[in-house]
Amino acid sequence: MVPPETSLARFAEFVAALGRGPGKSRALTRDEAREAFTMALAGDVDPHQLGAFLMLLRYRGEDGAQIAGMVEAAQATLPPAPPADLDWPSYGAGRTRGLPWFLLAALALARSGVRVLMHGSNELGSAVSVADGLAALGLAPARDMDAAAESLDRTGFAYLPVATLAPALDRLLGLRRLFGLRSPVNTASRLLDPARAPAGVDGVFHPAYLDVHLAAAECLGRPRLLVLKGGGGEAERVPAKPGTAFLWSQAGGRTEIALPGQPGLVLAETLQRSPDLFAAVWHGEATPQAAIMTIQATIGLALLALGRAQDPGEAEAEAARIWADRR
């Protein structure tokens, strides 16, 4: 169906605002971004307009208020979600990452009593996906929101592919195949938070996106969100080297958390990308140090995000206990 002329004309105003040129172009306000992205998700724009819009947003540099407006537009399309303690997006497409050790961290947390709702898409990456990792353990993604609610009640964990959760958003994410570039849709997806959880943990591939995530979380009134430059762009801690996590909380604003490294530790990415190894680590039949330390360090990140640990040392000790007790 061809969008009405009034919609095309309105959306053209947003494209023009972004692309008028040096000294004349400007960022969209949060309200404008919400309206524009609502139209994009509904298909009320010409494909040429949509491509120009997304690439102009990327070229100008992502803005926290714009992303917040896009997130609000996407959230308005979602069905009601079951309650969760921790929002965990997984949209990494890193070419160098190996097995999704962060998934084992999330599952161990769930067994400790934390309700974890993971959502995402790894369709545009070449690494082992979350769905593949679940399959290696005899598990599967939730087929719909009701199935996610049942899984959360039964196991404390559910994974909703974005294609199931938000098909229109998934369609826009897929445009990366045509652009050859990620777009701000990727950032908005990571911040979707379908359950409006009291805490979230998120990873970015490039440090420039850290501030965007924190600024958007502040605009959206998120209670707590921990962000770091993670392995493969995922919320996964690489403990072989020191790093920094950034926490936004309504109570304390922005805080930097120094994460110590362990020099000499082999990177988990060097391990064989074998579903059998992945399952063996979960069942305690294999204990490669690189994988175990990555999993425990990632559990620690989630504990810091949840406010269940006050510093990395306390998080590390509790994470080791949670991992040991998962069985």
C-alpha positions in Angstrom: 0.0 0.0 0.0 1.3 3.4 -1.0 1.5 5.8 2.0 -0.8 8.8 1.8 0.7 12.1 0.5 0.1 13.7 3.9 2.4 11.1 5.5 5.0 11.4 2.8 5.1 15.2 3.2 5.3 15.0 7.0 8.1 12.5 7.0 10.0 14.7 4.4 10.1 17.4 7.0 12.1 15.1 9.3 14.5 14.1 6.6 15.0 17.8 5.6 15.7 18.8 9.2 18.4 16.2 9.5 20.0 16.8 6.1 19.8 20.5 5.2 23.5 20.9 5.4 26.2 22.6 7.5 24.7 25.3 9.8 21.2 24.4 8.9 20.6 20.8 9.7 19.7 19.8 13.3 19.0 16.8 15.4 15.3 15.8 15.9 13.7 16.5 19.2 12.6 13.5 21.2 8.9 14.1 20.2 9.9 14.4 16.5 12.0 11.2 16.7 9.0 9.4 18.3 6.6 10.5 15.6 9.0 9.8 12.7 9.9 6.3 14.0 6.2 5.5 14.7 5.6 6.3 11.0 8.6 4.2 9.9 7.5 1.1 12.0 3.9 1.4 10.6 5.2 1.6 7.0 3.8 5.0 6.4 6.9 6.3 4.6 8.4 5.8 1.2 11.4 3.3 1.2 13.7 6.0 -0.2 12.7 8.4 2.6 13.3 5.6 5.2 16.8 4.9 3.9 17.7 8.6 3.8 16.3 9.1 7.3 18.3 6.2 8.9 21.6 7.0 7.2 21.3 10.7 8.0 20.8 9.8 11.7 23.9 7.6 11.5 25.9 10.2 9.7 25.1 13.0 12.1 25.9 10.8 15.1 23.4 9.2 17.4 21.8 11.4 20.0 20.3 10.3 23.3 17.1 12.2 23.0 16.5 11.0 19.5 17.1 7.4 20.5 14.8 7.8 23.4 12.0 8.9 21.1 12.7 5.9 18.8 12.6 3.6 21.7 9.2 5.0 22.9 7.8 4.5 19.4 9.0 0.9 19.3 7.8 0.2 22.9 4.3 1.3 21.8 4.1 -1.6 19.4 4.9 -4.3 21.9 2.5 -6.7 23.6 2.5 -6.6 27.4 5.5 -8.4 28.8 5.8 -10.6 32.0 7.7 -9.0 34.9 11.5 -9.5 34.9 14.3 -8.4 37.2 16.9 -7.9 34.5 16.6 -6.8 30.9 19.4 -8.4 28.7 19.6 -7.4 25.0 21.7 -9.4 22.6 22.1 -7.8 19.2 25.9 -8.3 18.7 27.1 -9.1 15.2 30.8 -9.3 16.0 32.8 -11.4 13.5 35.5 -12.3 16.0 33.4 -13.5 19.0 33.1 -17.1 19.8 30.5 -19.0 21.8 27.8 -17.0 23.7 29.2 -17.4 27.2 27.0 -14.5 28.4 24.0 -16.8 27.8 25.4 -19.2 30.4 25.9 -16.3 32.8 22.2 -15.3 32.3 21.0 -18.9 32.8 23.1 -19.2 36.0 21.6 -16.0 37.3 18.1 -17.3 36.6 18.8 -20.4 38.6 19.8 -18.1 41.5 16.4 -16.5 41.5 16.9 -13.5 39.1 14.2 -13.3 36.4 16.1 -12.6 33.2 14.4 -11.6 30.0 16.8 -11.7 27.0 15.8 -10.4 23.6 17.6 -9.8 20.4 18.8 -10.9 17.0 22.1 -12.4 15.9 20.9 -12.8 12.3 23.5 -10.4 10.9 26.5 -11.9 12.7 28.7 -14.9 11.9 29.2 -16.1 15.5 27.2 -18.8 17.4 23.8 -17.2 18.1 21.8 -17.3 21.3 19.3 -19.6 19.6 22.1 -22.0 18.7 23.4 -21.8 22.3 20.0 -22.7 23.7 19.7 -25.5 21.2 23.0 -27.0 22.5 21.4 -27.1 25.9 18.1 -28.6 24.7 16.3 -25.3 25.1 14.6 -23.0 22.6 13.6 -19.3 22.2 10.1 -18.3 23.3 7.6 -18.5 20.4 5.5 -15.7 21.8 5.0 -13.6 24.9 2.8 -16.2 26.6 5.6 -18.7 26.2 8.1 -16.2 27.5 5.9 -15.7 30.6 5.7 -19.5 31.1 9.4 -19.9 30.8 10.2 -17.1 33.2 7.8 -18.6 35.8 9.2 -22.0 35.3 13.0 -21.4 34.9 13.6 -17.7 35.6 14.8 -17.1 32.0 13.3 -16.4 28.6 14.7 -15.4 25.2 12.5 -13.6 22.8 13.9 -13.1 19.3 13.1 -9.6 18.1 11.4 -11.1 15.0 8.8 -12.5 17.5 8.8 -9.6 19.9 8.7 -6.7 17.4 8.4 -7.8 13.7 8.4 -4.3 12.3 11.6 -3.4 14.2 13.2 -6.6 13.0 12.3 -5.6 9.4 14.2 -2.3 9.9 17.2 -4.1 11.5 17.3 -6.2 8.4 18.0 -3.2 6.2 21.6 -3.4 7.3 22.0 -6.0 4.5 21.1 -3.2 2.0 23.1 -0.4 3.7 26.1 -2.4 4.6 26.1 -0.4 7.8 24.3 -0.6 11.1 21.7 2.1 11.8 20.3 3.7 15.0 17.6 1.0 14.9 20.2 -1.2 16.4 20.7 1.1 19.4 17.0 1.6 19.8 16.5 -2.2 19.8 19.1 -2.7 22.6 17.2 -0.2 24.8 13.8 -1.7 24.1 13.4 -3.1 27.6 10.0 -4.9 26.9 9.4 -5.8 30.6 10.3 -2.3 31.9 12.7 -4.1 34.2 14.2 -2.4 37.3 17.7 -3.1 35.9 19.4 -3.8 32.6 22.8 -4.8 31.4 24.0 -3.9 27.9 27.1 -4.1 25.7 28.2 -2.0 22.8 30.9 -2.6 20.2 32.2 0.9 19.9 32.9 3.2 22.9 31.2 6.1 21.1 27.8 4.5 21.8 28.3 4.3 25.6 27.2 7.9 26.1 24.2 7.5 23.8 22.9 4.5 25.8 23.4 6.3 29.1 21.8 9.5 27.8 18.8 7.6 26.4 18.4 5.7 29.7 18.3 9.0 31.5 15.7 10.4 29.1 13.6 7.3 29.4 13.8 7.2 33.2 15.3 3.8 33.4 15.9 2.8 37.0 19.3 1.2 36.4 21.3 0.4 33.3 24.9 -0.8 33.2 26.7 -0.5 29.9 30.2 -1.5 28.8 32.2 -2.1 25.7 31.7 -5.9 25.7 33.0 -8.8 23.8 31.5 -8.8 20.3 29.3 -5.9 21.3 27.5 -8.1 23.8 27.0 -7.6 27.5 29.9 -10.0 28.2 33.0 -9.2 30.3 36.4 -10.0 28.9 38.4 -10.5 32.1 41.8 -10.8 30.5 42.2 -7.0 30.5 41.0 -4.2 32.7 38.0 -2.2 31.6 35.3 0.2 32.7 31.6 -0.2 33.1 29.2 2.7 33.2 26.2 2.6 35.4 23.2 4.9 35.2 20.8 4.9 38.1 18.0 7.2 39.0 19.3 7.3 42.6 22.9 8.1 41.8 23.2 9.4 38.2 26.1 8.2 36.2 28.9 6.2 37.8 32.1 4.7 36.4 33.1 1.3 37.7 36.7 0.2 37.2 36.9 -3.5 36.3 40.2 -5.2 37.1 41.9 -7.4 34.5 43.7 -10.7 34.8 46.9 -10.5 32.6 47.9 -13.8 31.1 44.4 -15.2 30.9 43.6 -16.8 27.5 40.8 -15.1 25.7 37.6 -17.1 25.5 37.3 -16.3 21.8 40.2 -18.6 21.2 38.3 -21.7 22.4 36.7 -24.0 19.8 33.3 -22.8 18.6 31.7 -26.1 19.5 28.1 -26.5 20.7 29.4 -29.7 22.5 31.9 -27.6 24.4 29.3 -25.0 25.3 27.0 -27.7 26.7 29.9 -29.4 28.5 30.8 -26.2 30.3 27.2 -25.7 31.4 27.0 -29.3 32.7 30.4 -29.1 34.4 31.9 -31.7 32.1 34.5 -29.2 30.9 36.1 -26.4 32.8 38.3 -24.3 30.4 39.6 -21.4 32.5 38.9 -18.7 29.9 35.3 -19.7 29.6 34.7 -20.0 33.3 36.3 -16.7 34.1 34.3 -14.9 31.3 31.0 -16.4 32.6 31.7 -15.5 36.2 32.9 -12.0 35.2 29.7 -11.5 33.2 27.5 -12.7 36.1 29.4 -10.1 38.2 28.3 -7.4 35.7 24.7 -8.3 36.1 25.0 -8.2 39.9 26.4 -4.7 39.7 23.6 -3.7 37.3 21.0 -5.1 39.7 22.6 -3.4 42.7 23.2 -6.8 44.4 26.9 -6.1 44.7 28.5 -2.8 45.7 31.9 -3.3 43.9 33.6 -5.6 41.5 35.3 -7.6 44.3 32.0 -8.4 45.9 30.4 -9.1 42.5 33.2 -11.5 41.6 32.9 -13.5 44.9 29.1 -13.7 44.6 29.3 -14.6 40.9 31.6 -17.6 41.6 29.1 -18.8 44.1 26.2 -18.5 41.7 28.1 -20.3 39.0 29.0 -23.1 41.4 25.5 -23.5 42.7 23.8 -23.5 39.2 23.5 -27.3 39.3 
